[in-house]
Amino acid sequence: SSGINAEYGQALIVMVLGVAGLTYTLLDYSIFVEALGTLSLCTEATLALPQLIKNYNTRSTEGMSVSMVMLWFFGDSVKTLYFLLRETPVQFLMCGALQIIVDILILFQVIGYGSGHRGD
């Protein structure tokens, strides 16, 4: 297990240094900066998708609560409203909308499945 952790740590360091070097090198190219920003937004917007899929596959939301998902929903809604009011580029609104949709779907799962395990 420690070997896997060491390999993971090394891979993470190489990746971070590689992306940092690439960013430093291409910082003057707006297309690169826009692409990096969009990739970052999309990554953040899809953070809850694995949870949504896991909940669906196991028919369980064990460990999740309605209040926790409501806080996700509230935070993502406020952030998306901020993006709307500040007239940010459309990718901000699209990613915010995706986060809100996923929050709502997970909320329905928490309500529908409860916190227990069902249906294997």
TORPA-296811 format. One record per residue (C-alpha): residue number from 1; residue in one letter; x, y, z. Coordinates in nm, 4 decimals. Example, Ala and Ser with C-alpha at 12.3 -4.5 7.8 and 13.67 -1.06 7.14 Angstrom:
+-----+---------+----------+----------+----------+
: num : residuo :       xx :       yy :       zz :
+-----+---------+----------+----------+----------+
:   1 :       a :   1.2300 :  -0.4500 :   0.7800 :
:   2 :       s :   1.3670 :  -0.1060 :   0.7140 :
+-----+---------+----------+----------+----------+
end
This chain:
+-----+---------+----------+----------+----------+
: num : residuo :       xx :       yy :       zz :
+-----+---------+----------+----------+----------+
:   1 :       s :   0.0000 :   0.0000 :   0.0000 :
:   2 :       s :   0.2838 :   0.2431 :   0.0799 :
:   3 :       g :   0.4344 :   0.1692 :  -0.2631 :
:   4 :       i :   0.1108 :   0.2700 :  -0.4306 :
:   5 :       n :   0.0952 :   0.5879 :  -0.2220 :
:   6 :       a :   0.4543 :   0.6744 :  -0.3130 :
:   7 :       e :   0.3828 :   0.6159 :  -0.6830 :
:   8 :       y :   0.0696 :   0.8272 :  -0.6589 :
:   9 :       g :   0.2634 :   1.1061 :  -0.4883 :
:  10 :       q :   0.5352 :   1.0963 :  -0.7524 :
:  11 :       a :   0.2809 :   1.0994 :  -1.0352 :
:  12 :       l :   0.0998 :   1.3902 :  -0.8732 :
:  13 :       i :   0.4226 :   1.5906 :  -0.8376 :
:  14 :       v :   0.5176 :   1.5243 :  -1.2004 :
:  15 :       m :   0.1691 :   1.6242 :  -1.3178 :
:  16 :       v :   0.1629 :   1.9451 :  -1.1126 :
:  17 :       l :   0.5103 :   2.0457 :  -1.2261 :
:  18 :       g :   0.4239 :   1.9629 :  -1.5877 :
:  19 :       v :   0.1044 :   2.1665 :  -1.5846 :
:  20 :       a :   0.2798 :   2.4524 :  -1.4031 :
:  21 :       g :   0.5587 :   2.4551 :  -1.6609 :
:  22 :       l :   0.3131 :   2.4382 :  -1.9494 :
:  23 :       t :   0.1052 :   2.7188 :  -1.7995 :
:  24 :       y :   0.4106 :   2.9377 :  -1.7447 :
:  25 :       t :   0.5248 :   2.8759 :  -2.1021 :
:  26 :       l :   0.1847 :   2.9401 :  -2.2636 :
:  27 :       l :   0.0526 :   3.2112 :  -2.0315 :
:  28 :       d :   0.0673 :   3.4760 :  -2.3053 :
:  29 :       y :  -0.1625 :   3.2763 :  -2.5365 :
:  30 :       s :  -0.5228 :   3.3639 :  -2.4594 :
:  31 :       i :  -0.6557 :   3.0484 :  -2.6262 :
:  32 :       f :  -0.4524 :   2.8381 :  -2.3821 :
:  33 :       v :  -0.5716 :   3.0406 :  -2.0823 :
:  34 :       e :  -0.9348 :   3.0129 :  -2.2002 :
:  35 :       a :  -0.9001 :   2.6373 :  -2.2573 :
:  36 :       l :  -0.7391 :   2.5863 :  -1.9167 :
:  37 :       g :  -1.0121 :   2.7898 :  -1.7488 :
:  38 :       t :  -1.2868 :   2.5987 :  -1.9272 :
:  39 :       l :  -1.1242 :   2.2653 :  -1.8376 :
:  40 :       s :  -1.1047 :   2.3784 :  -1.4755 :
:  41 :       l :  -1.4716 :   2.4821 :  -1.4731 :
:  42 :       c :  -1.5800 :   2.1533 :  -1.6293 :
:  43 :       t :  -1.3753 :   1.9569 :  -1.3777 :
:  44 :       e :  -1.5373 :   2.1386 :  -1.0872 :
:  45 :       a :  -1.8831 :   2.1084 :  -1.2412 :
:  46 :       t :  -1.8555 :   1.7306 :  -1.2646 :
:  47 :       l :  -1.7165 :   1.6639 :  -0.9150 :
:  48 :       a :  -2.0484 :   1.5250 :  -0.7883 :
:  49 :       l :  -2.1169 :   1.3013 :  -1.0908 :
:  50 :       p :  -1.9325 :   0.9968 :  -0.9486 :
:  51 :       q :  -2.1482 :   1.0253 :  -0.6345 :
:  52 :       l :  -2.4648 :   1.0461 :  -0.8445 :
:  53 :       i :  -2.3621 :   0.7361 :  -1.0403 :
:  54 :       k :  -2.2596 :   0.5438 :  -0.7271 :
:  55 :       n :  -2.5909 :   0.6261 :  -0.5601 :
:  56 :       y :  -2.7767 :   0.5045 :  -0.8683 :
:  57 :       n :  -2.5766 :   0.1815 :  -0.8994 :
:  58 :       t :  -2.6075 :   0.0908 :  -0.5301 :
:  59 :       r :  -2.9573 :   0.2348 :  -0.4848 :
:  60 :       s :  -2.8205 :   0.3834 :  -0.1632 :
:  61 :       t :  -2.7197 :   0.7237 :  -0.0321 :
:  62 :       e :  -2.5701 :   0.5896 :   0.2873 :
:  63 :       g :  -2.3836 :   0.8635 :   0.4727 :
:  64 :       m :  -2.5560 :   1.1472 :   0.2868 :
:  65 :       s :  -2.8169 :   1.3776 :   0.4343 :
:  66 :       v :  -3.0787 :   1.6085 :   0.2877 :
:  67 :       s :  -2.9242 :   1.9048 :   0.4703 :
:  68 :       m :  -2.5792 :   1.8353 :   0.3213 :
:  69 :       v :  -2.7142 :   1.8203 :  -0.0337 :
:  70 :       m :  -2.9277 :   2.1291 :   0.0295 :
:  71 :       l :  -2.6100 :   2.3154 :   0.1290 :
:  72 :       w :  -2.4445 :   2.2011 :  -0.1963 :
:  73 :       f :  -2.7505 :   2.3217 :  -0.3856 :
:  74 :       f :  -2.7565 :   2.6553 :  -0.2014 :
:  75 :       g :  -2.3854 :   2.7167 :  -0.2597 :
:  76 :       d :  -2.4020 :   2.6253 :  -0.6277 :
:  77 :       s :  -2.7158 :   2.8370 :  -0.6751 :
:  78 :       v :  -2.5601 :   3.1446 :  -0.5133 :
:  79 :       k :  -2.2428 :   3.0984 :  -0.7177 :
:  80 :       t :  -2.4421 :   3.0638 :  -1.0422 :
:  81 :       l :  -2.6523 :   3.3689 :  -0.9557 :
:  82 :       y :  -2.3299 :   3.5616 :  -0.8995 :
:  83 :       f :  -2.2056 :   3.4482 :  -1.2406 :
:  84 :       l :  -2.5340 :   3.5613 :  -1.3955 :
:  85 :       l :  -2.5337 :   3.9022 :  -1.2268 :
:  86 :       r :  -2.1673 :   3.9641 :  -1.3116 :
:  87 :       e :  -2.2321 :   3.8723 :  -1.6761 :
:  88 :       t :  -1.9485 :   3.6198 :  -1.6780 :
:  89 :       p :  -1.8730 :   3.4128 :  -1.9894 :
:  90 :       v :  -2.1326 :   3.1525 :  -2.0800 :
:  91 :       q :  -1.9185 :   2.8550 :  -1.9704 :
:  92 :       f :  -1.9511 :   2.9735 :  -1.6081 :
:  93 :       l :  -2.3300 :   2.9690 :  -1.6324 :
:  94 :       m :  -2.3380 :   2.6331 :  -1.8093 :
:  95 :       c :  -2.1156 :   2.4707 :  -1.5490 :
:  96 :       g :  -2.3137 :   2.6288 :  -1.2660 :
:  97 :       a :  -2.6380 :   2.5006 :  -1.4193 :
:  98 :       l :  -2.4877 :   2.1509 :  -1.4489 :
:  99 :       q :  -2.3893 :   2.1597 :  -1.0810 :
: 100 :       i :  -2.7412 :   2.2655 :  -0.9799 :
: 101 :       i :  -2.8961 :   1.9862 :  -1.1901 :
: 102 :       v :  -2.6654 :   1.7250 :  -1.0351 :
: 103 :       d :  -2.7417 :   1.8632 :  -0.6866 :
: 104 :       i :  -3.1156 :   1.8265 :  -0.7518 :
: 105 :       l :  -3.0731 :   1.4716 :  -0.8837 :
: 106 :       i :  -2.8686 :   1.3729 :  -0.5780 :
: 107 :       l :  -3.1295 :   1.5368 :  -0.3538 :
: 108 :       f :  -3.3993 :   1.3235 :  -0.5182 :
: 109 :       q :  -3.1802 :   1.0189 :  -0.4593 :
: 110 :       v :  -3.1318 :   1.1027 :  -0.0907 :
: 111 :       i :  -3.5052 :   1.1492 :  -0.0474 :
: 112 :       g :  -3.5974 :   0.8453 :  -0.2582 :
: 113 :       y :  -3.3353 :   0.5981 :  -0.1403 :
: 114 :       g :  -3.3065 :   0.7213 :   0.2154 :
: 115 :       s :  -2.9834 :   0.6596 :   0.4001 :
: 116 :       g :  -3.0169 :   0.2808 :   0.4010 :
: 117 :       h :  -2.8991 :   0.0267 :   0.1442 :
: 118 :       r :  -3.1510 :  -0.1083 :  -0.1042 :
: 119 :       g :  -3.1748 :  -0.3472 :  -0.3932 :
: 120 :       d :  -2.8654 :  -0.5455 :  -0.4857 :
+-----+---------+----------+----------+----------+
end
